[in-house]
Every structure is written in C-alpha cells, then in structure tokens.
Amino acid sequence: MKLILSICLLIFSITTVQAQNAKVLIVGDSWAQQQYSDDVHDAVFDVNGYPGIQVLRNADSDLVAIDGTTAADWVVPTELAKITNALVNNPSVDTVQLTIGGNDFLNNWYKSMTMMEVDALKMGIVADIQTIVDAILAVDINIEIIMSFYDYPNFEETTGGITGFICAGLHNDMENPTPTEINNLALDFTQAFVEIADQNPKVFHVPHWGRMQNAYGWPDNGIQPGDIQLPGDFTLTSPLEAMRLHFGLVRDCFHLGAPGYDILVQALFEEYYHYRFDTIHKSLFE
C-alpha cells in the first residue's frame, strides 16, 4: 500500500512539475494534433538548450488539438471555451501555437468556384480565425500567439491504387486541381490569414511554404536538399518522402511525417521560440 501511495505521489509530483514548466499550448487541427502527438516541440526545445520549456500535456491540452477540425468548428462557444479554459487552468502557459484553416479550405474550395465565392470563403475563414485569436488574447495580456500554417500538399503521388482512395476522393472533390492551382490558392488564403498577425503586435507568423522542398529536394532528379529556397516552387508538390507514412504503406497527401514536423518546429524555434523564451533577446518583440 505504501509503495502504491509513493508511486502515486511521484507521478503527481512529476505531473505538477511538468505543468509548471509548460509554456506552450498547441491549438488547432491535424497538423497541430500530429505535432502534439509526435512530441516534437519538447525534443526541439531540449536539443536547442531549452529543456525547461515544455508543451502543455494534460486533459486540457488534449481537447484543443484535434484532427479534422476547422476554424468554423472552434468558434462554436462550447469549443472556444475549451481553448480559453486550457489557458485559464494553466497560467504558466503564455504562448499559443495556432494551426487552423487548412480543413476549411480543403473541404470547401473547388476549381470552378467563382471569384466571389472564393473571396467569401476566404473572408469567412479569416473572420473565424480572428475570433479565435481575440478569445485567446483576452485571457491574459502576457499571451502571445504564433501562427504556424502549412506546406505544399502532394496529390500527384498519393491518389493511386486501393490505398489512395481517401486522397483521391478529396482531390476529386476539388475537381482535380494541378499543384500550381491548389498551391496558388493556398498561398493566397494563407496571406489573408497572416494579415491578422500583421495587425496585432501579440500575434506572430513563421511561414512554411516550400520548407519540405528545401529540406528533401529530389536528388534523383538532380535537385539536392537546399537547392530550392523558401517559399519554394509553387508549381511542385512537397516531396513524397516528406509526407506522413501510414501503416508502413500509405503516404499522406497533406500531412507531414514526424521528421518533417521536426524540421518545421526547428524553424519555429529559430524564428520565434528562441526569442520568445530568451530574455536577453526579448526586446526584439517589444
């Protein structure tokens, strides 16, 4: 009985320390959820000399990074409350990484939409993201938001055969856009999202377009890692090697594998988190 009690107290102690060290809340869709599940941030913080900075991991954080969610989902009052409650219940968290809007685009855009329809969709997503941002910042004046969005999808090499039916179905719903068509629209939508950061000194953005092209290249085609610079070549996909592998068989058309997210979070560290958590450099944000 004493042994069980000791173990319980040890677990409680460890959990308490972790909660006290938690500085980052990851919020959003499958890109957020996969980064959270892959435990990328803590590893990146640790290897860069910030072992004391951790992502919040408890019941609150489990509720706010959810596969398949849209910005429209999160502005429903009951869902928005989950984000604000996670911040209120965990006052050590002063930074929110927000990844949202991709599913709103993928689930609703298709090639034959009129320009007015495209603009209406884009402005609707922007309005929903703004609502989420406003709710987060209203919790505490010390909170900052880092917007972290997406990289180019790969619908060219992931839609064939029996295993590619999910990606093929999504591509068909969008009326089979070329990489240039879908990437151009994705860049345009993201730029609209980023205007929220441009207008608020507490909101920041690190772009990722072209990051997988830069990191992986296509060595078999003579394009080496590092040859393509950000924001990449919008006429191309992200390399297949960067895409998430499911069941050891199926490559994802939209999501990155853990090594890809590791590259992405390292970039977030270099361009934002380092300065956020290094008090010597803190003046850069003031």
Secondary structure, DSSP 8 states (H G I E B T S, - for coil): -HHHHHHHHHHHHHHHHHHHHEEEEEEESHHHHHHHHHTHHHHHHHHTT-TT-EE--SHHHHTSB-TT--HHHHTSHHHHHHHHHHHHH-TT--EEEEE-SHHHHHHH--TT--HHHHHHHHHHHHHHHHHHHHHHHTT-TT-EEEEE-------SSSS-TGGGHHHHHHHHHTT---HHHHHHHHHHHHHHHHHHHHT-TTEEEE--TTHHHHHH-BGGGTB-TTSS-TT--TTS---GGGEEEETTTEEEEEEE-HHHHHHHHHHHIIIIIHHHH-TTTGGGG-
